Amino acid sequence: MGANSASEGVFPYSSEVVALPAASIVIPAYNRAEVVRYAIESVLQQDMSNWELIVVGDGCTDHSETVVASFDDPRISWENLPVNSGGQSAPINRGMAKAKSEYLFILGQDDFYFADRISHSIAVMETTGADMLWSPVVLLHAAGERTGPPDPRRDCLRLDGVTSDGSFQPEMFMSATSWTVRRSTWDRVGEWVHADEAHVSPSQDWIFRAWRKGVDLRFDPHPCVLAIHAGVRRLTYRRTLNAEHERAWEWIRDRPSVSRDIVEAVAIQQARDLGQSIDSLSLEPAEALEKIAVEQSAVLGHGGLIGSWTTPRWAPLITRYARLLSRLGIHPLGLQRRVAGRRKGHFVRQHRKFTHDVPQVEGSELPIGRAAGDDLLGFGWHSCEDGWRWTHASAAEIVFICPANDGNDTLEIDLVPLRSSEFVRLFVNGDLAFERTIEGREKIDVPIPTNRGGQVNIVIESSVPTTPKDLGINEDERFLGLCVYSMKLVRRSRQAA
């Protein structure tokens, strides 16, 4: 019998040839059911159908299982680990153990595949014979609105994971969502270590080990992944508003490959950063724009994560000798963190704290107009100014732990719309609590539900913001919606309530 192809194989003790999937995709999931839905949808719209999708929950306690089951597709499986491990390593290792294919993929629950992701990467692997690929990731740093096409004026888009010469550089972050790995390579390198066993993230520890073992690791300059990193978004796991995922899904839904609009926005923004003229970029074909974006990402990313940090005096030496340290088996970022006195797992522990820990309101005032208010904010807010803060999108969220109350507390919000008249709606923990037109500056009262020191999510909705310049008010070109001066918890008497 001849050698098996990537899409077929023979089970032991059986004379029957059984078709195997050409690709196995593993999604490590944890308590973000409404977000993982988009990741699964992006796999379903692939331009090839011969794949299996293995979703592994890390002790999920939300309705992720129900969401996965709702797709009712035999290619999609779900398993929930009995105990939360506190990281991606355990679910990824479990998923890879179950994978049947020659080509292995990872998809973060926050991320999206473009429609040609699997077919393109397998074709490159077959053509080059590489053991493993990584590619640029279209990184959505920030979205200015929850709907609409990519807009260089409002959205911050970058290409991540591009090195200066296309070679592996440990000081650069190469997202696992962009990897394509042969089964033999995975077995050779071994499983991901737990986050508490490394000074760098488990994904970067794994790819560093692969490189050290001589894996034929190659860069594919074609971006076919869009990422929305949870770790840079405060209170990611506590928000109810998934505006950036809603927006990004609009961009890539039913697209045959990477959207020209997205790549164009990346190229224009990065050309601005490099001080180049952007006038001719919009005239270039999509392939040229993609090339420009990749080249500029390499220039902007020179020096990698180390170069972007505020570092003490010894860090330049680590940066300068990063290649030598790597050849000696010392991860330069890991060394930097060890010298800084950080224990193994520090990176992931900080990530958990940043994305999970909801602050409790001390006293009655929420510090919305001060820097301390940043700790309470989800999507949709500008930075604070002189005691106030503007929304920049048609929806903005604030999350906090409310002192125990018996249902008589209200949140008094002092706000004013940019426009002379604005229809405003407020939701408390998903329930509509207020809706009407605001004509000018006004204080409104929003009831806070009975709780015993529980989490409160406030979502403020208005129409799509515009700029003061567009309204002829002044030359301010920022997109502004509502200006919030204060938020205060007010205890009402039972008679008043």
One Martini backbone bead per residue (centre of mass of N, CA, C, O) as a GRO file, in nm:
protein
  497
    1MET     BB    1   0.097   0.035   0.021
    2GLY     BB    2   0.080   0.352   0.003
    3ALA     BB    3   0.119   0.652   0.091
    4ASN     BB    4  -0.021   0.884   0.272
    5SER     BB    5  -0.206   1.143   0.272
    6ALA     BB    6  -0.338   1.424   0.428
    7SER     BB    7  -0.655   1.295   0.365
    8GLU     BB    8  -0.549   0.994   0.436
    9GLY     BB    9  -0.608   0.669   0.603
   10VAL     BB   10  -0.519   0.393   0.831
   11PHE     BB   11  -0.654   0.184   1.040
   12PRO     BB   12  -0.602  -0.039   1.256
   13TYR     BB   13  -0.739  -0.346   1.180
   14SER     BB   14  -0.815  -0.232   0.884
   15SER     BB   15  -0.933  -0.240   0.540
   16GLU     BB   16  -1.035   0.047   0.566
   17VAL     BB   17  -1.049   0.351   0.415
   18VAL     BB   18  -1.004   0.657   0.594
   19ALA     BB   19  -1.095   0.970   0.610
   20LEU     BB   20  -0.898   1.249   0.671
   21PRO     BB   21  -0.826   1.535   0.780
   22ALA     BB   22  -0.622   1.799   0.669
   23ALA     BB   23  -0.723   1.958   0.933
   24SER     BB   24  -0.641   2.079   1.268
   25ILE     BB   25  -0.837   2.266   1.501
   26VAL     BB   26  -0.757   2.456   1.798
   27ILE     BB   27  -0.967   2.570   2.072
   28PRO     BB   28  -0.913   2.765   2.344
   29ALA     BB   29  -1.150   2.786   2.615
   30TYR     BB   30  -1.291   3.074   2.826
   31ASN     BB   31  -1.571   3.233   2.912
   32ARG     BB   32  -1.653   3.325   2.576
   33ALA     BB   33  -1.911   3.250   2.404
   34GLU     BB   34  -1.963   3.510   2.213
   35VAL     BB   35  -1.670   3.488   2.086
   36VAL     BB   36  -1.627   3.190   1.988
   37ARG     BB   37  -1.837   3.207   1.766
   38TYR     BB   38  -1.659   3.364   1.560
   39ALA     BB   39  -1.432   3.162   1.530
   40ILE     BB   40  -1.609   2.936   1.414
   41GLU     BB   41  -1.721   3.091   1.171
   42SER     BB   42  -1.436   3.124   1.033
   43VAL     BB   43  -1.414   2.819   0.973
   44LEU     BB   44  -1.682   2.773   0.809
   45GLN     BB   45  -1.563   2.987   0.572
   46GLN     BB   46  -1.387   2.809   0.436
   47ASP     BB   47  -1.246   2.707   0.113
   48MET     BB   48  -1.238   2.444   0.287
   49SER     BB   49  -1.382   2.126   0.434
   50ASN     BB   50  -1.124   1.942   0.532
   51TRP     BB   51  -1.198   1.946   0.868
   52GLU     BB   52  -1.121   1.992   1.219
   53LEU     BB   53  -1.286   2.098   1.530
   54ILE     BB   54  -1.133   2.165   1.854
   55VAL     BB   55  -1.300   2.231   2.153
   56VAL     BB   56  -1.140   2.346   2.460
   57GLY     BB   57  -1.220   2.366   2.784
   58ASP     BB   58  -1.111   2.548   3.087
   59GLY     BB   59  -1.345   2.508   3.285
   60CYS     BB   60  -1.620   2.592   3.197
   61THR     BB   61  -1.920   2.801   3.327
   62ASP     BB   62  -2.064   2.862   3.083
   63HIS     BB   63  -2.225   2.851   2.743
   64SER     BB   64  -2.018   2.717   2.541
   65GLU     BB   65  -2.138   2.440   2.476
   66THR     BB   66  -2.398   2.547   2.345
   67VAL     BB   67  -2.265   2.701   2.117
   68VAL     BB   68  -2.120   2.466   1.983
   69ALA     BB   69  -2.377   2.282   1.944
   70SER     BB   70  -2.540   2.487   1.753
   71PHE     BB   71  -2.388   2.402   1.480
   72ASP     BB   72  -2.427   2.106   1.400
   73ASP     BB   73  -2.121   1.973   1.341
   74PRO     BB   74  -1.923   1.693   1.292
   75ARG     BB   75  -1.642   1.864   1.285
   76ILE     BB   76  -1.737   1.951   1.574
   77SER     BB   77  -1.587   1.964   1.898
   78TRP     BB   78  -1.631   1.896   2.261
   79GLU     BB   79  -1.433   1.986   2.557
   80ASN     BB   80  -1.426   1.980   2.920
   81LEU     BB   81  -1.239   2.049   3.163
   82PRO     BB   82  -1.272   1.981   3.501
   83VAL     BB   83  -1.028   2.190   3.538
   84ASN     BB   84  -0.888   2.484   3.588
   85SER     BB   85  -0.554   2.585   3.475
   86GLY     BB   86  -0.493   2.901   3.387
   87GLY     BB   87  -0.467   2.828   3.067
   88GLN     BB   88  -0.379   2.711   2.735
   89SER     BB   89  -0.214   2.447   2.752
   90ALA     BB   90  -0.413   2.221   2.826
   91PRO     BB   91  -0.617   2.250   2.587
   92ILE     BB   92  -0.408   2.223   2.363
   93ASN     BB   93  -0.289   1.948   2.436
   94ARG     BB   94  -0.558   1.798   2.415
   95GLY     BB   95  -0.624   1.868   2.121
   96MET     BB   96  -0.366   1.744   1.994
   97ALA     BB   97  -0.423   1.452   2.093
   98LYS     BB   98  -0.697   1.440   1.906
   99ALA     BB   99  -0.566   1.488   1.651
  100LYS     BB  100  -0.564   1.358   1.293
  101SER     BB  101  -0.369   1.540   1.145
  102GLU     BB  102  -0.095   1.670   0.977
  103TYR     BB  103  -0.228   1.956   1.020
  104LEU     BB  104  -0.175   2.218   1.258
  105PHE     BB  105  -0.398   2.432   1.449
  106ILE     BB  106  -0.451   2.758   1.596
  107LEU     BB  107  -0.735   2.924   1.774
  108GLY     BB  108  -0.825   3.186   1.914
  109GLN     BB  109  -1.116   3.291   2.068
  110ASP     BB  110  -1.053   3.604   1.962
  111ASP     BB  111  -1.023   3.501   1.669
  112PHE     BB  112  -0.954   3.499   1.304
  113TYR     BB  113  -1.022   3.358   0.996
  114PHE     BB  114  -0.960   3.359   0.689
  115ALA     BB  115  -1.077   3.184   0.414
  116ASP     BB  116  -0.754   3.101   0.329
  117ARG     BB  117  -0.589   2.986   0.564
  118ILE     BB  118  -0.565   2.674   0.519
  119SER     BB  119  -0.507   2.641   0.216
  120HIS     BB  120  -0.259   2.822   0.199
  121SER     BB  121  -0.076   2.687   0.416
  122ILE     BB  122  -0.069   2.404   0.295
  123ALA     BB  123   0.053   2.485   0.024
  124VAL     BB  124   0.319   2.592   0.143
  125MET     BB  125   0.405   2.332   0.283
  126GLU     BB  126   0.411   2.155   0.028
  127THR     BB  127   0.613   2.331  -0.138
  128THR     BB  128   0.853   2.367   0.092
  129GLY     BB  129   0.865   2.150   0.342
  130ALA     BB  130   0.798   2.261   0.600
  131ASP     BB  131   0.746   2.229   0.949
  132MET     BB  132   0.687   2.550   0.981
  133LEU     BB  133   0.463   2.830   1.022
  134TRP     BB  134   0.454   3.188   0.998
  135SER     BB  135   0.247   3.487   1.019
  136PRO     BB  136   0.086   3.755   0.982
  137VAL     BB  137  -0.105   3.974   1.196
  138VAL     BB  138  -0.404   4.122   1.216
  139LEU     BB  139  -0.416   4.391   1.443
  140LEU     BB  140  -0.662   4.494   1.677
  141HIS     BB  141  -0.615   4.739   1.891
  142ALA     BB  142  -0.854   4.944   1.788
  143ALA     BB  143  -1.194   5.049   1.796
  144GLY     BB  144  -1.415   5.317   1.714
  145GLU     BB  145  -1.643   5.104   1.636
  146ARG     BB  146  -1.916   4.859   1.593
  147THR     BB  147  -1.935   4.965   1.295
  148GLY     BB  148  -1.813   4.924   0.988
  149PRO     BB  149  -1.554   4.997   0.813
  150PRO     BB  150  -1.246   5.045   0.779
  151ASP     BB  151  -1.074   5.323   0.965
  152PRO     BB  152  -0.793   5.520   0.987
  153ARG     BB  153  -0.922   5.738   1.186
  154ARG     BB  154  -1.037   5.509   1.415
  155ASP     BB  155  -0.846   5.271   1.362
  156CYS     BB  156  -0.615   5.023   1.500
  157LEU     BB  157  -0.383   4.883   1.268
  158ARG     BB  158  -0.174   4.584   1.245
  159LEU     BB  159   0.126   4.412   1.194
  160ASP     BB  160   0.221   4.103   1.333
  161GLY     BB  161   0.522   3.912   1.325
  162VAL     BB  162   0.749   4.094   1.182
  163THR     BB  163   1.055   4.063   1.054
  164SER     BB  164   1.330   4.208   0.905
  165ASP     BB  165   1.423   3.902   0.746
  166GLY     BB  166   1.229   3.638   0.814
  167SER     BB  167   1.340   3.549   1.076
  168PHE     BB  168   1.385   3.418   1.368
  169GLN     BB  169   1.277   3.616   1.665
  170PRO     BB  170   1.235   3.601   2.003
  171GLU     BB  171   1.155   3.917   2.049
  172MET     BB  172   0.916   3.825   1.887
  173PHE     BB  173   0.574   3.798   1.838
  174MET     BB  174   0.417   3.472   1.762
  175SER     BB  175   0.124   3.383   1.691
  176ALA     BB  176  -0.046   3.085   1.714
  177THR     BB  177  -0.270   3.159   1.501
  178SER     BB  178  -0.025   3.157   1.263
  179TRP     BB  179   0.023   2.861   1.273
  180THR     BB  180   0.192   2.577   1.107
  181VAL     BB  181   0.188   2.222   1.192
  182ARG     BB  182   0.333   1.936   1.208
  183ARG     BB  183   0.296   1.648   1.367
  184SER     BB  184   0.601   1.574   1.391
  185THR     BB  185   0.677   1.844   1.526
  186TRP     BB  186   0.509   1.829   1.777
  187ASP     BB  187   0.632   1.562   1.882
  188ARG     BB  188   0.925   1.670   1.896
  189VAL     BB  189   0.876   1.917   2.097
  190GLY     BB  190   0.602   1.912   2.240
  191GLU     BB  191   0.446   2.047   2.484
  192TRP     BB  192   0.307   2.276   2.656
  193VAL     BB  193   0.372   2.469   2.904
  194HIS     BB  194   0.312   2.601   3.182
  195ALA     BB  195   0.301   2.925   3.279
  196ASP     BB  196   0.467   2.859   3.560
  197GLU     BB  197   0.737   2.744   3.374
  198ALA     BB  198   0.777   3.046   3.255
  199HIS     BB  199   0.893   3.372   3.146
  200VAL     BB  200   0.715   3.311   2.916
  201SER     BB  201   0.501   3.231   2.708
  202PRO     BB  202   0.410   2.923   2.599
  203SER     BB  203   0.427   2.987   2.295
  204GLN     BB  204   0.722   3.110   2.300
  205ASP     BB  205   0.855   2.863   2.421
  206TRP     BB  206   0.785   2.663   2.192
  207ILE     BB  207   0.913   2.809   1.944
  208PHE     BB  208   1.195   2.814   2.069
  209ARG     BB  209   1.232   2.508   2.091
  210ALA     BB  210   1.197   2.450   1.793
  211TRP     BB  211   1.438   2.615   1.694
  212ARG     BB  212   1.653   2.465   1.872
  213LYS     BB  213   1.580   2.177   1.719
  214GLY     BB  214   1.572   2.255   1.395
  215VAL     BB  215   1.329   2.365   1.283
  216ASP     BB  216   1.160   2.435   0.986
  217LEU     BB  217   1.122   2.779   1.004
  218ARG     BB  218   0.874   2.986   0.843
  219PHE     BB  219   0.794   3.271   0.652
  220ASP     BB  220   0.465   3.399   0.572
  221PRO     BB  221   0.352   3.703   0.416
  222HIS     BB  222   0.054   3.604   0.444
  223PRO     BB  223  -0.234   3.743   0.562
  224CYS     BB  224  -0.495   3.523   0.754
  225VAL     BB  225  -0.525   3.692   1.031
  226LEU     BB  226  -0.734   3.801   1.309
  227ALA     BB  227  -0.659   3.993   1.605
  228ILE     BB  228  -0.784   4.005   1.962
  229HIS     BB  229  -0.634   4.086   2.234
  230ALA     BB  230  -0.698   4.027   2.566
  231GLY     BB  231  -0.437   4.132   2.733
  232VAL     BB  232  -0.500   4.457   2.636
  233ARG     BB  233  -0.793   4.421   2.782
  234ARG     BB  234  -0.969   4.537   3.011
  235LEU     BB  235  -1.193   4.314   3.140
  236THR     BB  236  -1.255   4.096   2.923
  237TYR     BB  237  -1.408   3.868   3.120
  238ARG     BB  238  -1.639   4.110   3.217
  239ARG     BB  239  -1.775   4.171   2.966
  240THR     BB  240  -2.066   4.237   2.740
  241LEU     BB  241  -1.912   4.397   2.517
  242ASN     BB  242  -1.841   4.292   2.158
  243ALA     BB  243  -1.765   4.516   1.939
  244GLU     BB  244  -1.501   4.426   1.792
  245HIS     BB  245  -1.614   4.153   1.690
  246GLU     BB  246  -1.851   4.258   1.533
  247ARG     BB  247  -1.684   4.428   1.337
  248ALA     BB  248  -1.479   4.219   1.226
  249TRP     BB  249  -1.692   4.026   1.109
  250GLU     BB  250  -1.787   4.219   0.890
  251TRP     BB  251  -1.516   4.223   0.729
  252ILE     BB  252  -1.488   3.882   0.680
  253ARG     BB  253  -1.752   3.807   0.586
  254ASP     BB  254  -1.756   3.632   0.292
  255ARG     BB  255  -1.459   3.637   0.228
  256PRO     BB  256  -1.203   3.505   0.027
  257SER     BB  257  -1.004   3.707   0.178
  258VAL     BB  258  -0.826   3.952   0.238
  259SER     BB  259  -0.911   4.258   0.294
  260ARG     BB  260  -0.842   4.545   0.138
  261ASP     BB  261  -0.931   4.742   0.358
  262ILE     BB  262  -0.744   4.637   0.581
  263VAL     BB  263  -0.468   4.658   0.437
  264GLU     BB  264  -0.495   4.957   0.375
  265ALA     BB  265  -0.510   5.057   0.667
  266VAL     BB  266  -0.235   4.951   0.751
  267ALA     BB  267  -0.061   5.096   0.539
  268ILE     BB  268  -0.142   5.386   0.610
  269GLN     BB  269  -0.063   5.391   0.908
  270GLN     BB  270   0.239   5.301   0.865
  271ALA     BB  271   0.317   5.533   0.681
  272ARG     BB  272   0.275   5.749   0.890
  273ASP     BB  273   0.484   5.643   1.096
  274LEU     BB  274   0.721   5.675   0.865
  275GLY     BB  275   0.661   5.945   0.690
  276GLN     BB  276   0.496   5.875   0.445
  277SER     BB  277   0.334   5.879   0.166
  278ILE     BB  278  -0.032   5.816   0.094
  279ASP     BB  279  -0.147   5.893  -0.186
  280SER     BB  280  -0.065   5.614  -0.353
  281LEU     BB  281  -0.186   5.366  -0.201
  282SER     BB  282  -0.489   5.361  -0.311
  283LEU     BB  283  -0.368   5.278  -0.612
  284GLU     BB  284  -0.293   5.011  -0.525
  285PRO     BB  285  -0.284   4.699  -0.527
  286ALA     BB  286  -0.336   4.455  -0.304
  287GLU     BB  287  -0.051   4.325  -0.320
  288ALA     BB  288   0.107   4.588  -0.264
  289LEU     BB  289  -0.018   4.655   0.008
  290GLU     BB  290   0.076   4.402   0.150
  291LYS     BB  291   0.380   4.453   0.111
  292ILE     BB  292   0.394   4.722   0.257
  293ALA     BB  293   0.290   4.628   0.531
  294VAL     BB  294   0.510   4.417   0.588
  295GLU     BB  295   0.761   4.600   0.564
  296GLN     BB  296   0.670   4.809   0.783
  297SER     BB  297   0.649   4.612   1.018
  298ALA     BB  298   0.951   4.547   1.031
  299VAL     BB  299   1.042   4.834   1.098
  300LEU     BB  300   0.854   4.888   1.346
  301GLY     BB  301   0.958   4.601   1.486
  302HIS     BB  302   1.232   4.680   1.554
  303GLY     BB  303   1.333   4.503   1.851
  304GLY     BB  304   1.069   4.450   1.953
  305LEU     BB  305   0.967   4.418   2.270
  306ILE     BB  306   1.219   4.533   2.398
  307GLY     BB  307   1.220   4.812   2.240
  308SER     BB  308   0.923   4.899   2.372
  309TRP     BB  309   1.047   4.925   2.641
  310THR     BB  310   1.102   5.033   2.958
  311THR     BB  311   1.447   5.025   3.041
  312PRO     BB  312   1.711   4.942   3.185
  313ARG     BB  313   2.055   4.950   3.146
  314TRP     BB  314   2.079   4.628   3.068
  315ALA     BB  315   1.889   4.584   2.816
  316PRO     BB  316   2.070   4.660   2.567
  317LEU     BB  317   2.247   4.406   2.591
  318ILE     BB  318   2.025   4.201   2.534
  319THR     BB  319   1.948   4.314   2.261
  320ARG     BB  320   2.227   4.297   2.120
  321TYR     BB  321   2.253   3.968   2.225
  322ALA     BB  322   2.005   3.794   2.134
  323ARG     BB  323   2.123   3.589   1.932
  324LEU     BB  324   2.333   3.464   2.119
  325LEU     BB  325   2.145   3.376   2.345
  326SER     BB  326   1.972   3.192   2.168
  327ARG     BB  327   2.203   2.996   2.083
  328LEU     BB  328   2.239   2.924   2.405
  329GLY     BB  329   1.925   2.895   2.514
  330ILE     BB  330   1.842   3.203   2.572
  331HIS     BB  331   1.580   3.390   2.643
  332PRO     BB  332   1.569   3.727   2.626
  333LEU     BB  333   1.301   3.779   2.780
  334GLY     BB  334   1.354   3.588   3.014
  335LEU     BB  335   1.608   3.732   3.114
  336GLN     BB  336   1.486   4.006   3.168
  337ARG     BB  337   1.285   3.900   3.386
  338ARG     BB  338   1.492   3.780   3.577
  339VAL     BB  339   1.655   4.041   3.630
  340ALA     BB  340   1.379   4.186   3.734
  341GLY     BB  341   1.252   3.957   3.943
  342ARG     BB  342   1.077   3.756   3.784
  343ARG     BB  343   0.874   3.508   3.787
  344LYS     BB  344   0.737   3.250   3.689
  345GLY     BB  345   0.431   3.354   3.533
  346HIS     BB  346   0.398   3.666   3.545
  347PHE     BB  347   0.267   3.735   3.275
  348VAL     BB  348  -0.001   3.571   3.324
  349ARG     BB  349  -0.084   3.689   3.594
  350GLN     BB  350  -0.120   3.978   3.489
  351HIS     BB  351  -0.332   3.906   3.280
  352ARG     BB  352  -0.549   3.806   3.474
  353LYS     BB  353  -0.580   4.063   3.637
  354PHE     BB  354  -0.649   4.260   3.400
  355THR     BB  355  -0.904   4.070   3.286
  356HIS     BB  356  -1.065   3.999   3.584
  357ASP     BB  357  -1.032   4.241   3.789
  358VAL     BB  358  -1.276   4.399   3.963
  359PRO     BB  359  -1.340   4.696   4.085
  360GLN     BB  360  -1.415   4.865   4.375
  361VAL     BB  361  -1.615   5.093   4.505
  362GLU     BB  362  -1.513   5.384   4.674
  363GLY     BB  363  -1.774   5.493   4.783
  364SER     BB  364  -1.977   5.698   4.555
  365GLU     BB  365  -1.750   5.755   4.339
  366LEU     BB  366  -1.678   5.749   4.005
  367PRO     BB  367  -1.361   5.802   3.831
  368ILE     BB  368  -1.425   5.903   3.525
  369GLY     BB  369  -1.234   6.189   3.517
  370ARG     BB  370  -0.998   5.992   3.588
  371ALA     BB  371  -0.741   5.770   3.573
  372ALA     BB  372  -0.881   5.562   3.767
  373GLY     BB  373  -1.117   5.498   3.556
  374ASP     BB  374  -0.973   5.291   3.371
  375ASP     BB  375  -1.038   5.032   3.555
  376LEU     BB  376  -1.366   5.043   3.453
  377LEU     BB  377  -1.316   5.014   3.144
  378GLY     BB  378  -1.423   4.953   2.835
  379PHE     BB  379  -1.567   5.015   2.569
  380GLY     BB  380  -1.579   5.362   2.423
  381TRP     BB  381  -1.325   5.539   2.540
  382HIS     BB  382  -1.166   5.802   2.631
  383SER     BB  383  -0.962   5.988   2.771
  384CYS     BB  384  -0.912   6.180   3.016
  385GLU     BB  385  -0.959   6.496   3.146
  386ASP     BB  386  -1.082   6.778   3.323
  387GLY     BB  387  -1.311   6.575   3.478
  388TRP     BB  388  -1.366   6.416   3.206
  389ARG     BB  389  -1.547   6.205   2.953
  390TRP     BB  390  -1.549   6.052   2.638
  391THR     BB  391  -1.709   5.913   2.388
  392HIS     BB  392  -1.638   5.716   2.064
  393ALA     BB  393  -1.910   5.552   2.066
  394SER     BB  394  -2.234   5.399   2.050
  395ALA     BB  395  -2.076   5.230   2.276
  396ALA     BB  396  -2.035   5.207   2.642
  397GLU     BB  397  -1.835   5.063   2.911
  398ILE     BB  398  -1.891   4.985   3.266
  399VAL     BB  399  -1.704   4.829   3.545
  400PHE     BB  400  -1.820   4.709   3.874
  401ILE     BB  401  -1.818   4.700   4.222
  402CYS     BB  402  -2.088   4.697   4.432
  403PRO     BB  403  -2.210   4.781   4.694
  404ALA     BB  404  -2.421   4.685   4.904
  405ASN     BB  405  -2.777   4.648   4.826
  406ASP     BB  406  -3.157   4.689   4.838
  407GLY     BB  407  -3.253   4.865   4.565
  408ASN     BB  408  -3.197   5.198   4.637
  409ASP     BB  409  -2.989   5.238   4.426
  410THR     BB  410  -2.827   5.487   4.225
  411LEU     BB  411  -2.706   5.620   3.915
  412GLU     BB  412  -2.556   5.929   3.878
  413ILE     BB  413  -2.554   6.105   3.562
  414ASP     BB  414  -2.334   6.347   3.420
  415LEU     BB  415  -2.435   6.483   3.101
  416VAL     BB  416  -2.337   6.553   2.746
  417PRO     BB  417  -2.393   6.616   2.425
  418LEU     BB  418  -2.265   6.715   2.133
  419ARG     BB  419  -2.527   6.731   2.045
  420SER     BB  420  -2.829   6.892   2.101
  421SER     BB  421  -2.944   6.594   2.034
  422GLU     BB  422  -2.997   6.274   2.219
  423PHE     BB  423  -3.035   5.935   2.204
  424VAL     BB  424  -3.062   5.741   2.510
  425ARG     BB  425  -2.919   5.434   2.639
  426LEU     BB  426  -2.945   5.207   2.929
  427PHE     BB  427  -2.762   4.932   3.069
  428VAL     BB  428  -2.816   4.675   3.326
  429ASN     BB  429  -2.711   4.376   3.302
  430GLY     BB  430  -2.884   4.385   3.008
  431ASP     BB  431  -3.095   4.592   3.111
  432LEU     BB  432  -3.325   4.819   3.058
  433ALA     BB  433  -3.311   5.160   3.230
  434PHE     BB  434  -3.286   5.377   2.981
  435GLU     BB  435  -3.491   5.612   2.764
  436ARG     BB  436  -3.398   5.915   2.589
  437THR     BB  437  -3.388   6.247   2.522
  438ILE     BB  438  -3.106   6.466   2.510
  439GLU     BB  439  -3.058   6.824   2.504
  440GLY     BB  440  -2.846   6.840   2.744
  441ARG     BB  441  -2.740   6.896   3.032
  442GLU     BB  442  -2.767   6.604   3.256
  443LYS     BB  443  -2.929   6.428   3.519
  444ILE     BB  444  -2.932   6.078   3.566
  445ASP     BB  445  -3.121   5.789   3.674
  446VAL     BB  446  -2.996   5.458   3.766
  447PRO     BB  447  -3.082   5.160   3.854
  448ILE     BB  448  -2.966   4.935   4.101
  449PRO     BB  449  -2.944   4.628   4.166
  450THR     BB  450  -2.975   4.391   4.372
  451ASN     BB  451  -2.699   4.330   4.605
  452ARG     BB  452  -2.377   4.169   4.736
  453GLY     BB  453  -2.127   4.288   4.590
  454GLY     BB  454  -2.162   4.307   4.279
  455GLN     BB  455  -2.159   4.314   3.948
  456VAL     BB  456  -2.152   4.601   3.718
  457ASN     BB  457  -2.303   4.673   3.395
  458ILE     BB  458  -2.260   4.957   3.185
  459VAL     BB  459  -2.449   5.063   2.895
  460ILE     BB  460  -2.397   5.322   2.652
  461GLU     BB  461  -2.625   5.458   2.415
  462SER     BB  462  -2.589   5.598   2.083
  463SER     BB  463  -2.505   5.758   1.834
  464VAL     BB  464  -2.291   5.812   1.599
  465PRO     BB  465  -2.022   5.971   1.613
  466THR     BB  466  -1.862   6.285   1.584
  467THR     BB  467  -1.722   6.596   1.499
  468PRO     BB  468  -1.668   6.921   1.570
  469LYS     BB  469  -1.581   6.993   1.283
  470ASP     BB  470  -1.833   6.881   1.131
  471LEU     BB  471  -2.022   7.087   1.313
  472GLY     BB  472  -1.865   7.373   1.350
  473ILE     BB  473  -1.729   7.426   1.639
  474ASN     BB  474  -1.433   7.317   1.570
  475GLU     BB  475  -1.102   7.152   1.516
  476ASP     BB  476  -1.196   6.892   1.628
  477GLU     BB  477  -1.132   6.537   1.514
  478ARG     BB  478  -1.278   6.391   1.714
  479PHE     BB  479  -1.477   6.132   1.820
  480LEU     BB  480  -1.796   6.227   1.963
  481GLY     BB  481  -2.062   6.194   2.203
  482LEU     BB  482  -2.035   6.172   2.531
  483CYS     BB  483  -2.021   6.370   2.823
  484VAL     BB  484  -1.875   6.274   3.135
  485TYR     BB  485  -1.858   6.406   3.463
  486SER     BB  486  -2.035   6.193   3.639
  487MET     BB  487  -2.050   5.918   3.893
  488LYS     BB  488  -2.310   5.826   4.132
  489LEU     BB  489  -2.392   5.685   4.431
  490VAL     BB  490  -2.739   5.673   4.541
  491ARG     BB  491  -2.931   5.688   4.830
  492ARG     BB  492  -3.254   5.604   4.865
  493SER     BB  493  -3.537   5.623   4.993
  494ARG     BB  494  -3.807   5.425   5.034
  495GLN     BB  495  -4.011   5.642   4.957
  496ALA     BB  496  -3.874   5.730   4.693
  497ALA     BB  497  -3.859   5.432   4.575
   0.00000   0.00000   0.00000
